[in-house]
Structures are given as C-alpha cells and as structure tokens.
Amino acid sequence: MLYREAGDFKTSYGEDNQTFPIRFDRRAYWVLLVVAAVVLPFLVTDYWANAFLVPFLIYAIAALGLNILTGYCGQVSLGTGGFMAVGAYSSYKLMTAFAWMDMVTVTILSGVITAIVGAAFGLPSLRIKGFYLAVATLAAQFFLVWLFNRVGWFYNYSASGQINAPERTLFGLEITGPNTEAWAQYLFCLFFVVILAWVARNLTRGTVGRQWMAIRDMDIAAEIIGVNPLRAKLTAFAVSSFFVGVSGSLFFTVYLGAVEVGEAFGIQKSFLVLFMVIIGGLGSIFGSFAGAAFLVLLPVVLKIVGVDLLGWPTDIVAHLNLVVVGGLIVFFLVVEPHGLAQLWRLTKEKLRLWPFPH
C-alpha cells in the first residue's frame, strides 16, 4: 500500500507539526487543489457547477464559521441564517453605494461588517451558555430577518423588497449578473474557500484556537489558568461571523443574484448549516467540508435516482431527503458524535496498518 509512514522522517518540530505530516497526504492535497483549480473549470458542466460545486463551496465556508464557534469554542448558535443575511445585505449596500469597488473587496468588507454584528450578538455568551445561548442566537436570527424585511433602507426601498446584485467583473470576467459563466463563479468561490480554510486551520492550531478549546472544555478552569473568557468568546463570535458573512455575500452575489431575506436566509438556513456541522463532525476542518458536500449532494442524488430513474413524484423525494437527513443526525449523535471526520480518521488508521489487524 502507498499509505505508509515508513521512511517519512521528520527533522524538526515544524515538520512534525505541519497540517499534513504524512508525505502522501501532502501530495494528495496539492493534487486535489490543482485538479480543483485547473482541471475542473474546463470539465464541469453548468448544471453540476450550479447544482453542486458552487453551493458546496459557499456552504463549506458557512460550516467552517459555525464549526469555529460551536465545534472549537463550544458556543451554540442558531443564528447562522441571520448572519448570512447580514453578509448579503452588506454586499448589496456596498455594491450599490460604491460602484467602483471590486468584488473581492466587497466580499471581505461584508465579512468584516458581519463580524462586528456577530461580536455584538455574542455579548450574551459572557453571562449565559448552552440552551439559553442557543435561544439568544435564535432571537438574533428572527430579529435580523425582521430588520431586513421592515427597514426599507437595506433594500433601497424596492417595492418588492427583493435585492438584486449589480453586474461586476474581475480581471475582465463577469462575476455577478445574468451572463456570468458557471466556471467563473466556481473559481471565485474556490479562491475564498482556499484562503479561509487556510486561515481557519492556522487559527485553530494556534494560541487563539487553544483558548477556544479551553473555553469549550471547561470555561471556569480555562479562566483559572489565564484564558480571558471575554476575549476568547468574542473573538470566536467575530471570526465565525466573518466566515458566515463571506458565505452570505457569495450566496447572494455569485450564486443566486437576487434574494428575499425570509426565503433565502430563514431559520431553515440556520438548521441546514448546523446539520452540516453535526454530520461532518464538530471541531474538524475536514468535517465542515464533508458535511457541506454530503448535504448539498444528497438532494441532487435523490433527484437523479428517485425522479429521473425511478419516476417517483418530486414531493416524495423531497420528503425522503428530510427523512434521510433526520435519520443520519440521530445516528451520528448516538453512534459517532464526531461525524464523518471521525469515520475518515478511522479509515486512514486502518489503511496505515492494512493488511495487519488493528
């Protein structure tokens, strides 16, 4: 087997502590990145780009953000949809107010605005936690949706209450608008996914990440050993909200192009991202990608098999999707709380020892 550590020597602490300490993993990562950035844009069809790849990348960023807050810092949040709406409406206001601003700047600034809002709504975490914090973030979800519905300034007093992304180009390629190529949308989202995944990985492995995990495991003990709970919790809310705001901005500007806050960023969106984190695995970067890929691909596969091949009614397939997701959530919570990420770790351990028994 190729998946072996024999002969893969480390000569420094930095080499031993790198993200992919096994040479095979490092090579596989670079091959995957090259294929995703260079090969896929020329092979993928518009259908698969719009049905799977683009939403997968956007939801992966949102799942990363929620995993930082819930998986690494232990702060339960049910307001992900509302914070995605903050990112979407921030990008809309920036694009309409500053026509000269490029899309990269718009997306980053939308994340920054969402981080500020998220830190403000994270203040209750200093006094409450667990179920009560979940209820507080749920209240933030409903408040933000109500705010964007009722205050006309956010949607420029449009009669329909809907916001539409203006056309924007980057390096001569149209990124937003009706004439955008699917592969251009995919590459734009891939750029943010790679950067933010790298940021999340380094944050969670550093001092900030260790403080988050100390708060998650036992906040009183963490405070005794010198961790500042105010700084740790608010930074977790801010960083998480930044990721979620970027995903909301991409979801509006690049993927949908036009949204109405109640339909696009309702409570269902918050639960969808939460289910991605639960199924993928709490406290895992890979789990965020695995959960997002699974829940985005599942409806597509069920439609192809159920509707196209077996001829089942569309509503039956939609209900089957809910049943499968609900069953998997119960399964992972009872049998494997660490989700698909833990199953992947166990598989890798088996491969490293195969064919010898474990």
C-alpha positions as CSV (number, residue, x, y, z in Angstrom):
1,M,0.0,0.0,0.0
2,L,1.1,3.6,-0.7
3,Y,-0.3,5.0,2.5
4,R,2.6,4.4,4.8
5,E,4.7,6.4,7.3
6,A,7.8,4.2,6.9
7,G,10.7,6.2,5.7
8,D,8.9,9.5,6.1
9,F,11.3,11.1,8.6
10,K,10.9,14.5,10.3
11,T,14.0,16.5,11.3
12,S,12.3,19.4,13.0
13,Y,9.3,20.2,15.2
14,G,7.8,22.3,12.5
15,E,7.8,19.4,10.1
16,D,6.2,17.1,12.6
17,N,3.6,19.7,13.5
18,Q,2.5,20.6,9.9
19,T,-1.0,20.2,8.7
20,F,-0.3,17.1,6.7
21,P,2.6,15.3,8.4
22,I,2.5,12.3,6.1
23,R,4.0,12.8,2.7
24,F,1.2,11.0,0.9
25,D,-1.4,13.4,2.4
26,R,0.6,16.4,1.3
27,R,0.9,15.2,-2.2
28,A,-2.8,14.3,-2.4
29,Y,-3.7,17.7,-1.1
30,W,-1.7,19.5,-3.8
31,V,-3.1,17.2,-6.5
32,L,-6.6,17.8,-5.3
33,L,-6.0,21.6,-5.3
34,V,-4.5,21.6,-8.8
35,V,-7.4,19.5,-10.1
36,A,-10.0,21.8,-8.5
37,A,-8.4,25.0,-9.7
38,V,-7.1,24.0,-13.2
39,V,-8.9,20.9,-14.4
40,L,-12.5,21.1,-13.1
41,P,-13.3,24.5,-14.6
42,F,-12.8,23.1,-18.1
43,L,-14.6,19.7,-17.4
44,V,-17.6,20.6,-15.3
45,T,-20.9,21.3,-16.9
46,D,-23.1,24.3,-15.9
47,Y,-25.6,22.0,-14.3
48,W,-23.1,20.4,-11.9
49,A,-21.4,23.8,-11.2
50,N,-24.7,25.4,-10.2
51,A,-26.3,22.3,-8.6
52,F,-23.3,21.1,-6.5
53,L,-19.9,22.8,-6.8
54,V,-20.8,26.5,-6.2
55,P,-23.3,25.8,-3.4
56,F,-20.9,23.3,-1.8
57,L,-18.1,25.8,-1.7
58,I,-20.4,28.5,-0.2
59,Y,-21.9,26.2,2.4
60,A,-18.4,24.9,3.3
61,I,-17.4,28.5,4.3
62,A,-20.5,28.8,6.4
63,A,-19.9,25.4,8.0
64,L,-16.3,26.4,8.8
65,G,-17.6,29.5,10.5
66,L,-20.2,27.7,12.6
67,N,-17.7,25.0,13.4
68,I,-15.2,27.5,14.8
69,L,-17.9,28.9,17.1
70,T,-19.7,25.6,18.1
71,G,-17.1,22.9,17.5
72,Y,-14.0,24.7,18.7
73,C,-15.3,27.2,21.2
74,G,-18.4,25.3,22.4
75,Q,-20.8,28.3,21.9
76,V,-24.1,27.0,20.4
77,S,-25.6,29.2,17.7
78,L,-28.9,29.0,15.8
79,G,-28.4,32.4,14.1
80,T,-26.3,31.4,11.1
81,G,-29.0,32.3,8.5
82,G,-29.4,35.8,10.0
83,F,-25.6,36.4,9.9
84,M,-25.6,35.2,6.3
85,A,-28.3,37.8,5.6
86,V,-26.0,40.4,7.2
87,G,-23.3,39.5,4.7
88,A,-25.7,39.5,1.8
89,Y,-27.3,42.9,2.5
90,S,-23.9,44.4,3.4
91,S,-22.6,43.4,0.0
92,Y,-25.7,44.8,-1.7
93,K,-25.3,48.2,0.0
94,L,-21.6,48.3,-0.8
95,M,-22.2,47.4,-4.5
96,T,-24.9,50.0,-4.9
97,A,-23.2,52.8,-3.0
98,F,-19.7,52.3,-4.3
99,A,-19.9,51.2,-8.0
100,W,-16.1,51.3,-8.3
101,M,-15.5,48.7,-5.6
102,D,-14.3,45.3,-6.8
103,M,-16.0,42.1,-5.7
104,V,-13.1,40.8,-3.6
105,T,-13.2,44.0,-1.5
106,V,-17.0,43.9,-1.3
107,T,-16.9,40.3,-0.1
108,I,-14.2,40.9,2.5
109,L,-15.9,44.1,3.8
110,S,-19.2,42.2,4.1
111,G,-17.5,39.7,6.2
112,V,-16.0,42.4,8.4
113,I,-19.4,44.1,8.9
114,T,-20.9,40.7,9.8
115,A,-18.0,40.1,12.3
116,I,-18.9,43.3,14.1
117,V,-22.6,42.4,14.2
118,G,-21.7,38.9,15.3
119,A,-19.5,40.1,18.1
120,A,-22.3,42.4,19.4
121,F,-24.8,39.5,19.4
122,G,-22.1,37.4,21.1
123,L,-22.1,39.5,24.2
124,P,-24.8,37.4,26.0
125,S,-22.4,34.5,25.9
126,L,-20.4,36.1,28.7
127,R,-23.4,35.5,31.0
128,I,-25.3,32.6,29.6
129,K,-24.4,29.3,27.8
130,G,-25.9,26.1,26.5
131,F,-29.6,26.1,25.8
132,Y,-30.1,29.7,26.9
133,L,-27.3,30.9,24.5
134,A,-29.0,28.9,21.7
135,V,-32.3,30.7,22.4
136,A,-30.5,34.1,22.4
137,T,-28.9,33.4,19.0
138,L,-32.2,32.2,17.7
139,A,-33.7,35.5,18.8
140,A,-30.9,37.2,16.8
141,Q,-31.9,35.2,13.8
142,F,-35.5,36.3,13.9
143,F,-34.5,39.9,14.7
144,L,-32.2,40.2,11.7
145,V,-34.7,38.7,9.3
146,W,-37.3,41.1,10.6
147,L,-34.9,44.1,10.3
148,F,-34.1,43.4,6.7
149,N,-37.7,42.9,5.9
150,R,-39.1,46.0,7.6
151,V,-36.4,48.7,7.1
152,G,-36.5,49.9,3.5
153,W,-33.0,51.4,3.6
154,F,-31.5,47.9,3.5
155,Y,-33.2,47.0,0.2
156,N,-33.1,50.6,-1.2
157,Y,-36.8,51.0,-0.8
158,S,-37.6,48.5,-3.5
159,A,-41.3,47.9,-4.0
160,S,-40.9,44.1,-3.9
161,G,-38.5,44.1,-1.0
162,Q,-36.1,42.0,-3.1
163,I,-32.4,42.8,-3.7
164,N,-30.6,42.2,-6.9
165,A,-26.9,42.0,-7.4
166,P,-25.5,44.5,-9.9
167,E,-23.2,43.3,-12.6
168,R,-19.5,43.2,-11.6
169,T,-16.4,42.0,-13.4
170,L,-13.0,40.8,-12.1
171,F,-10.0,40.7,-14.5
172,G,-12.4,41.1,-17.4
173,L,-14.6,38.1,-16.3
174,E,-18.2,38.8,-15.2
175,I,-18.6,37.5,-11.6
176,T,-22.1,38.7,-10.9
177,G,-25.1,39.2,-13.3
178,P,-27.2,37.2,-15.7
179,N,-24.4,36.5,-18.1
180,T,-21.9,35.0,-15.7
181,E,-20.2,31.8,-16.6
182,A,-20.6,29.0,-14.1
183,W,-16.9,28.2,-14.1
184,A,-16.0,31.9,-13.3
185,Q,-18.4,31.7,-10.3
186,Y,-16.8,28.5,-9.2
187,L,-13.3,29.8,-9.4
188,F,-14.2,33.0,-7.5
189,C,-15.8,30.9,-4.7
190,L,-12.9,28.5,-4.7
191,F,-10.4,31.3,-4.1
192,F,-12.2,32.3,-0.9
193,V,-12.6,28.7,0.3
194,V,-8.9,28.0,0.0
195,I,-7.9,31.2,1.8
196,L,-10.4,30.9,4.6
197,A,-9.7,27.2,5.1
198,W,-6.0,28.0,5.5
199,V,-6.9,30.8,7.9
200,A,-9.2,28.5,9.9
201,R,-6.6,25.8,10.1
202,N,-3.9,28.1,11.4
203,L,-6.2,29.8,13.9
204,T,-7.4,26.6,15.4
205,R,-3.9,25.2,15.7
206,G,-2.5,28.3,17.3
207,T,-2.9,30.2,20.6
208,V,-6.3,31.5,19.8
209,G,-7.6,28.0,18.9
210,R,-6.2,26.6,22.1
211,Q,-8.0,29.3,24.1
212,W,-11.3,28.5,22.3
213,M,-10.9,24.8,23.1
214,A,-10.1,25.5,26.7
215,I,-13.3,27.5,27.0
216,R,-15.2,24.7,25.2
217,D,-13.9,22.0,27.5
218,M,-14.3,23.9,30.9
219,D,-14.6,27.7,30.9
220,I,-14.1,28.0,34.7
221,A,-10.8,26.0,34.5
222,A,-9.7,28.0,31.4
223,E,-10.2,31.3,33.3
224,I,-8.2,30.0,36.2
225,I,-5.2,29.1,34.1
226,G,-5.3,32.6,32.5
227,V,-7.6,32.4,29.5
228,N,-9.7,35.6,29.1
229,P,-13.3,34.4,28.5
230,L,-14.4,37.8,27.2
231,R,-11.6,37.9,24.6
232,A,-11.9,34.2,23.7
233,K,-15.7,34.1,23.2
234,L,-16.0,37.5,21.4
235,T,-13.1,36.5,19.0
236,A,-14.9,33.2,18.3
237,F,-18.1,35.0,17.5
238,A,-16.3,37.6,15.4
239,V,-14.2,35.1,13.4
240,S,-17.2,32.8,13.0
241,S,-19.4,35.6,11.8
242,F,-16.8,36.8,9.4
243,F,-16.8,33.4,7.7
244,V,-20.6,33.2,7.7
245,G,-20.8,36.8,6.3
246,V,-18.5,35.9,3.4
247,S,-20.6,32.9,2.6
248,G,-23.8,35.0,2.8
249,S,-22.2,37.6,0.4
250,L,-21.2,34.9,-2.1
251,F,-24.6,33.2,-1.8
252,F,-26.3,36.4,-2.8
253,T,-23.9,38.0,-5.3
254,V,-22.4,35.0,-7.0
255,Y,-24.9,32.1,-6.6
256,L,-28.4,33.5,-6.5
257,G,-28.1,37.0,-7.8
258,A,-31.4,38.0,-6.3
259,V,-32.8,37.2,-2.8
260,E,-35.7,37.9,-0.4
261,V,-34.4,37.6,3.1
262,G,-37.3,35.5,4.5
263,E,-37.0,32.8,1.8
264,A,-33.2,32.8,1.4
265,F,-32.0,33.3,5.0
266,G,-34.7,32.0,7.2
267,I,-34.4,29.6,10.1
268,Q,-34.1,26.7,7.7
269,K,-30.8,28.0,6.6
270,S,-29.5,28.1,10.2
271,F,-30.5,24.5,10.7
272,L,-29.1,23.4,7.4
273,V,-25.6,24.7,8.3
274,L,-25.9,23.3,11.8
275,F,-26.8,19.8,10.3
276,M,-23.7,20.1,8.1
277,V,-21.5,20.6,11.2
278,I,-23.2,17.8,13.1
279,I,-22.9,15.2,10.3
280,G,-19.5,16.4,9.2
281,G,-18.0,16.5,12.7
282,L,-17.7,19.1,15.4
283,G,-14.3,20.6,15.9
284,S,-12.9,19.5,12.5
285,I,-12.0,21.5,9.4
286,F,-12.4,18.4,7.2
287,G,-15.8,17.7,8.8
288,S,-17.1,21.1,7.7
289,F,-16.3,20.2,4.1
290,A,-17.6,16.7,4.4
291,G,-20.9,17.8,5.9
292,A,-21.4,20.5,3.3
293,A,-20.6,18.1,0.5
294,F,-22.9,15.5,1.8
295,L,-26.0,17.7,2.4
296,V,-25.5,19.6,-0.9
297,L,-25.0,16.4,-2.9
298,L,-27.8,14.3,-1.2
299,P,-30.8,16.2,-2.8
300,V,-29.1,16.0,-6.2
301,V,-28.5,12.3,-6.0
302,L,-32.0,11.6,-4.7
303,K,-33.5,13.6,-7.5
304,I,-31.5,11.7,-10.2
305,V,-32.3,8.3,-8.7
306,G,-35.8,8.9,-7.4
307,V,-37.3,11.3,-10.0
308,D,-35.2,10.7,-13.2
309,L,-34.6,6.9,-12.9
310,L,-37.5,5.6,-10.8
311,G,-40.1,8.1,-11.7
312,W,-41.2,9.0,-8.2
313,P,-43.1,12.2,-7.5
314,T,-40.9,15.2,-6.6
315,D,-42.7,15.8,-3.3
316,I,-42.0,12.2,-2.2
317,V,-38.3,12.6,-3.0
318,A,-38.2,15.9,-1.1
319,H,-39.7,14.2,2.0
320,L,-37.3,11.3,1.6
321,N,-34.5,13.8,1.8
322,L,-35.7,15.1,5.1
323,V,-36.1,11.5,6.4
324,V,-32.6,10.6,5.4
325,V,-31.1,13.8,6.9
326,G,-33.0,13.3,10.2
327,G,-32.0,9.7,10.5
328,L,-28.4,10.5,9.9
329,I,-28.4,13.2,12.5
330,V,-29.8,10.8,15.1
331,F,-27.3,8.2,14.1
332,F,-24.3,10.4,14.3
333,L,-25.4,11.9,17.6
334,V,-25.8,8.5,19.2
335,V,-23.2,6.3,17.5
336,E,-20.5,8.7,16.3
337,P,-20.7,12.2,17.7
338,H,-17.6,13.3,15.8
339,G,-19.3,12.6,12.5
340,L,-17.9,11.9,9.1
341,A,-14.5,13.3,10.1
342,Q,-14.0,10.6,12.7
343,L,-15.0,7.9,10.3
344,W,-12.4,9.3,7.9
345,R,-9.8,9.2,10.6
346,L,-10.6,5.6,11.5
347,T,-10.4,4.7,7.8
348,K,-7.0,6.3,7.5
349,E,-5.8,4.4,10.6
350,K,-6.9,1.1,9.0
351,L,-5.2,1.9,5.7
352,R,-1.9,2.7,7.5
353,L,-1.9,-0.7,9.1
354,W,-3.5,-2.8,6.4
355,P,-3.3,-5.8,5.9
356,F,-2.3,-6.3,9.5
357,P,-5.1,-6.4,12.2
358,H,-5.7,-3.4,14.3
